[in-house]
Amino acid sequence: MPAPAANILIVEDDLEIGDLVADVIRREGFNVVAARDAPTMDGLLTRLRPDLVILDLMLPGEDGLSICRRLRAQENYPILMLTAKGEEIDKVLGLEMGADDYLVKPFGSRELVARVRAMLRREARSTATLDRRLTFDAFTIDLDARRLELREAAAVTLTDVEFDLLACFVQRPRRVLTREQLFNWTRGRTLDPLDRTIDMNISRLRRKLEAANPGSSLITTVRNGGYLFTAHVKRVH
């Protein structure tokens, strides 16, 4: 029996762009629901749980950054941010608020579909693996439940991309991993040399690990090499 089609929620106030995105996504066989503002989106979320949210940055009323932060606090929805701005600061803000990926308008249909499919594949892989719980430093990570805990008690909140990066590190400890490898494993596509999202997400992950357990320096930068996860990792039996 084929797997059910993924449900995609599009939040876009520009009717023309919203219809275009919806048409492209529907042609790929996905189910699509759309909202033009935050109140409409909230109403839809009372009736369905989308597999992916495509969220415009500039919206009337509550903007995309605020919505992104709220969605991340409520549920762990994968979020693809759409923005008409190309400045680095807007990309950084979107990622800081919890977006997993972004597209700068105007974008092509192929690029949109590629991003959506890559994000859905990552989500599917995260739920299709066998139960795996690992410990490192003062942390326990559950790769199935996608949960990171400090000393089996307090949960550490990570975005999808941050968790995916940490999962890459704990499964390959004490090995130098290049930016290209990490980008491919977590984002499902080839790294653009000018794209700094991996570095920004690793920086955020470092800060969260350090804040949870001060003094733990677990991810080091290897000059002209990439990143190294220095902790010893053990499987929980």
N, C-alpha and C positions, 0 to 999 in steps of 0.2 A: 504494500500500500504506500503511495507517495506521501511524503511529509506535507502537512498543511501549509498553505502559503503564509508567509510572514505578514504581519500587520504593521503598516507604516503610517505614522501620524505626521502630517505636514502642518506646521504652524507658520503661515505666511500671509501678510496683509495685502500684498500686491496680487490682485486677482489674476492678472495675466501670467505672472511668474508661477503662482500657486497652481493654476490649471496646467501649465506646461510641465512642471515637476510631477504633478499627479499623473498626467498622461504617460510620461516616460516610465514612471514606476509601475503603473498598471500594465503597460505593454510587456513588462518583464515578468508578469504573472503574480505580482504582489497585491495584497488587499490595501486599499488606501482610504484613510479618513482625513479630513482637512478642517482646520480652524483658522480664523483670521485674527484672533486676539486671545489673550489669556483666559477671560471668562468662558469663551466657547471651548477652549482646550480643556479647562477644568471640568466642564460638563461632560465632555467625551470621555475623560479619564475615570469618571464614575461608572462607566459602562464597559470599558475595555482596557486591556493592558497591552500597549503596543510593543512590538519587538524592536522598534527603532523609531526615534523622533528626529525629524528634519525641522530645524528651528531657525527662523530668521532672526538676525540680530536686532534690526530696527523694526519695532512693532509699536502700534498706538497703545497708550496706557502703559502697562507693565512691559518693559523691553525684554529682549531675548536673554541678556545677561542675567537679569533678575529671575526670569523663568527658569533658566538653566540651573542656577544655584538652588532654586526651590525644588525642581525635579530631582536633582542629585541628592538633596536632603531627604526627599520622600521615598523615592524608588531608585533602583539602579538601572534606569533606562539608558541604552546606548544613545548618544546625542551627536548628530551631525549639524554643525552650525553653518548657516548661510550668512554671508556678509557682503555688502556692496563696497566695503572699504578694503584696501589692500595693505594698509599700514601695519607694521609689526605689532604695535600696541594693541590693536583690535584682536589679532590672533592670540596674543598672550592673555588678554583679558578673558576671551572665550575659553581658553584652556584652563585658566585659573579658576573659572566658575564651574568647571567640571565637564566641558564638552570633550568628546573623544576624538573628534576630527572636525575639519572646517573646509568650506569651499568658498572661494571669492567669486562674486558675480562680476562679469558674465562667465558661465561655465558651460561646457559641452555636455550633451546627453550621455556620451560614453563615460566621461569622467564621473558624472553623478552616479551612474549605475555601478561603475567599478568600486566607488567608495562604499555605496550601500551594500553591495555583495561582500566586500572585504569585512565590513563591520559585522554583518550577519554571520559570516563564517567564523569569525573570532568568538562570537557569542555562542555559536553551536559547539565549537571545540571546547569551550569552557564548561559546558554542561554534559558533554558526552564522555568524559574521562572517568576512569575508575577512582574510587575513593583514595585520596592521597593527603596525608597530613605530615608536615615536616616541621622541625624546630631549628632555629638558628638564633644565636645571641640570646636575648630574653623573649623571643617571639615564637609563636606557633602559627603556621599558615596552613589553611585548609584549601587546597586547590579545587576541590569540588564545590564546596560551599562559597568559595571566593571570599574568605574571611581571614583577616589577620588579627591575632590577639597578642596582647602583652601579658606574659606570665599567666596564660589560661584564664584571664579575667577580662580586662578592658579591651574592647574591639577598637582597632585603628581604622578610621574611615579613609578609603582610597577610591579614586575614580577608576573606571574600567581600564584605562590605559596605564595608570600607575600600577594597578594590580597585575596586568599583563606583563609589564616590565619586571616587576618583582618576581613573578612566576618564572620568567626567563632566567633571571639571576639564580634563584634557589635551585633550579634544575640543572644549572651549569656553574656551580660555585668554583671560585679560584681559577677561573679561565678568563682571559681577556676577550670580551665581546665587542665587536666593532659597532659603530653607529648604524652601518648598513644592515648588519645582521639583526640588530634589535628592532630596527624600523620594519624590516621585512617580516619578522616573526610576529610583531604586534600590530602592524598596520596592513599587512597583506599586499604590499606593493613595493616598488623600487624607490629608494630614497632620492629625492631631489637634493643636489649638493647645497642649495641655499636654504633648505628646510631645517629649522632649528627646533622643531617640536620635540624630538627625542631628548635633546639636551635640556629643554625646559621641563619636560615631564620627569626626567631623572633628578633634576634639581629640586622639584617639588617633592618627589618621593624621598630624597635624602632628608629634607627638612622635616617631613612627617615622621620618619623613623627616629631622627634625632630628638624631636619634640616628645615622642612617646617614651624614649629611653635615652636621656641625655648622656653624652659621652660615647655613644655607639657610632663609630665611623665605619659603615659597612660597604659603601660603594666608593671606590677610588677611581680617579681619572688617570688613564695611562696615556702619556703624551704620544701623539701620532699613532695611537693604537685603538683606544676605545674606553671601555669601562670594565672594572674588575670587582666582583662581589667577594669580599675577603672572609666572610664568616664560614665556619664549619657548619654544614647542614646535615641533620640526621633525620631519618624517617621515624615517625611515631608508630609504634607497634600496638 
